[in-house]
Amino acid sequence: MRDAIAQRRTVAARNARRPPLNILLGMLQLSIPRQALKEWKIQMNELTRQSEPLISEWITVDQPFVDRFADAILDHQFIHVEPERAKAEGPYGGTIAHGFLSLSLLTHFTHSALPLPAAGVVEVNYGFDKIRFLAPVPVGSRLRGRFTLVAEEPKGGGKLRRFAVEVEVEGMQKPAVIAEWLVLVVEGEN
């Protein structure tokens, strides 16, 4: 009981030292050249009018890539990192990528699918809603991201964008991942 109380006090003290969101947003305020900001806003307004998804370039997920990800997150389950054992004992006929690897690639996919933010505009990962891992990703597969902007609303000193996202596996009908991704966009002062 005393350990639980001490732990709660430690967490409360740590949280008390964290600045609230509005202060963090203020710290992100940067000077943005007016023309660059105007052009970026035009691109983003066009994006909100489009009903077609924006699609990234393909990326191959090979075994060394999966192994490095396993090292980073300390998940060395054999279905990810032991090809011979995964083929002999696993349910997928070989190694598969971690679900979180597929999800984490969304940031990479944005670089080729979405307009780059203007200088001084900061896009912050705000979280996810409704994440589902629908299909395994066999090692050696090619993946790409599909993004559809479904909503945008004011949030603090910025805008909160909600994207419907999919991680597609080349040659498969079912996507590996579907989710709603929340991205907070903070513009600097003009």
Phi, psi and omega in degrees: 000313180296323178297319180296318179294316179298320179296316178298321179295320179297314179296317179298318179295319178296315179294327179294333179279345180279133178288149177294164185306318183296328177287319177299318178298320178297324179292335181277351182297126182231165176276127182242130174301132185304315184295317180297319179294319180298315180296319180294319178297321177298314178299316182290325176295321177296320178300320181291336179276340182284140174258345179281140177289155173263135189238136181276178172282163179280152172224139179269132178256099181261175185297317177300325178296314179296319179298318178295320178295318178301319177296320183293322184256002177061038177240097184251036177301140188301330181294346179257324193237358180237088186304315182294314180293320179297323178292320183281321189247340187275164182277356188249001179078010180163187181284152177232155177287152174296144175302320180291336174295312179301317180295316184292340178290348180305319179300315178299317183297330180298332183298329180254353183253324186253154176299140176293141178293153177294159176304131179090351176270131182246129175252122185245131175296116183260346177134188183226152168236145170057046176286133175223134175259104191267332184212145176291155177248101178298138178300136185102352180287159172254135181239155171210162180255148177233126186234132173229121177285118184252340180198156175212133181214153177297143178209115182058232177266013183224207179231140176257119180256138178247118179251134165277124184235150174222143169252113183267146174251125182304130177086359180248141179288317185271134176290156178288320184221141167230148181193169166250121185253129179257126181234123178269125181251123181242122179261141177284179179285144179275000000 
